[in-house]
């Protein structure tokens, strides 16, 4: 199944497979049987790419309990994701811990109601639409799969700025969806031109769905959940605030919901969309954009100096092509979003 096919047993945190899904979007498959044995859709893990690296949350996009691997997808936006993008099959991630957070469907989690109660009383067999935006589709896919396995009638909508940034189309089409996969792109290069809110509005206003699960960038989740709620359809979102330890001790991932403080790492990451303070969430996500840009820039300069005496810096390695993220388009590497920062 993987590119490093051999008879030996993989080592913990070893990269079994690496796949570039599009320019700047990478999928890594890592051998970690202890984590793979326990993870469920919607959960995440904390990762350090190297000994001096920061702790960053990533959400599972797939896993195999039998073979002991986990898979995650990320977009290269800063130093940590650039370091991860440099790793190849047979190399190792420094460490990872998980699964963390509450599963989207918590039939095996005694801290939450069983399947059927998670979506505000919607019984198995009910109609659910799963909406994935950008790299958030990496999280939407296992949630849609779990819903199908539990007997829900599932429709799926995915969107991206352009066709090159769409991911997991084939995997979603392989699910027993109740309708054809709906694809939206901002520029119309694939599927229908427009935002995911347009088909979501049609489904909600015509009462074809009874619940919406929305996963993606915060601004997308804000407007998509408002679309569902305005039509009287309850919505669940997977929040992506800043996160440091992932176990509820640091308090960095706090979010305000109906005036109460919740912590995404232990109370979520899934929450009912009603009552979320989106302005606070997005403001906190931008807290360290300047510092992250400086860190990424310093790392790029260090890599450049390592190659002063050779011409390999002119190659097509992904970190050489990826500029530091601009303040105008911030995306924190410390946030839990769409398969990672």
Number of C-alpha atoms within 10 A of each C-alpha: 6 11 11 12 9 8 6 6 7 17 15 18 20 20 25 24 20 20 15 14 17 14 13 18 21 19 20 21 22 27 25 26 19 15 21 23 17 13 23 26 24 28 26 29 24 23 21 18 20 15 9 8 13 16 22 25 30 27 30 26 29 19 25 16 15 9 12 17 25 25 24 22 29 26 24 25 24 26 24 24 22 23 16 19 23 11 15 15 17 16 14 19 18 15 16 19 17 21 22 23 24 23 21 27 23 19 17 12 14 8 10 15 14 13 19 19 15 17 22 13 10 17 15 18 14 17 20 27 26 24 31 30 29 22 27 28 31 28 31 30 28 22 23 28 19 17 25 20 13 16 14 22 21 24 25 25 22 30 31 27 19 17 18 14 17 23 24 16 14 9 11 22 14 11 17 15 19 15 11 12 18 18 23 26 24 17 15 16 14 17 17 17 17 17 21 25 21 14 17 24 18 15 20 22 16 9 14 14 21 20 24 29 28 30 33 29 21 22 12 20 26 20 14 28 26 19 21 27 18 13 17 14 19 22 26 23 26 28 30 29 27 28 26 20 17 27 17 18 12 12 18 19 29 21 23 16 16 11 10 11 13 19 23 27 31 16 15 21 26 24 19 19 25 16 12 19 16 19 12 13 20 19 10 18 21 17 13 17 20 14 10 25 21 16 16 23 17 14 18 19 11 11 14 15 11 10 12 10 9 9 8 11 16 11 9 9 13 18 24 14 12 16 15 21 21 13 13 7 9 18 23 26 27 24 22 29 31 29 26 30 24
